[in-house]
């Protein structure tokens, strides 16, 4: 078998096409089960991705570098980085599902670009792009959830379906559900709190996310336990949708944390 040049055959090659690396060893029983299955899938892929097999006995330094502790271990590389992985001898249909979920594609790349524009000054344009993406790919669950998150102020009914999704998207679905509850909550709030919650709802309707998080923090300070911790949960949902590097997260997260005590 021709020796593997990891730099060229995996890292550099993955700049052009996804590379799936099977870490195995000759003495490993489950490796002998997985090997023919993943090799068959690579043939069926017809060049959409490539398979590289790494003998961990012969490539101990690379195995250590990528934290291989149990084999068989499979890692997908794209643009020089590990983007997905699993351990163990999975059956063919589960491996195919894993490939379908994690292999990069045009629709996933478009969604990735759109997500960087959401909850910014480009939010309305991003929502239009999301709508167009879903017209082309109506079964794209992650795009559907982000659409629900981005438009929850005006379409809270979309949040009602947020939990009917895969485990990978569970947290995103929970965040959407919390914001949907905020928009649809009919429980009577005491004066002051009701005003802050209404202000947050109106801000979400007009995509004014700084005003929304300000009002939710104030609502949390007044009564974080209202309606099953709704002010707190809605605040956390927005922060998680924004992401840790978003300017509003950096500006208001500490203020929110202080509001909890």
Secondary structure, DSSP 8 states (H G I E B T S, - for coil): -----HIIIIIIGGGTSEEEEEEE-TT-HHHHHHHHHHHHHHHHTTTSEEEEEEETTT-HHHHHHTT--SSSEEEEEETTEEEEEEES---HHHHHHHHHHHS--HHHHHHHHHHTTTTSTTHHHHHHHHHHHHHH-TT-HHHHHHHHHHTTTT-GGGGGGTTSS-GGGHHHHHHHHHHHHHHH------TTHHHHHHHHHHHHHTT-HHHHHHHHHHHHHHHTTHHHHHHHHHHHHHHHHH-TTSHHHHHHHHHHHHHT-
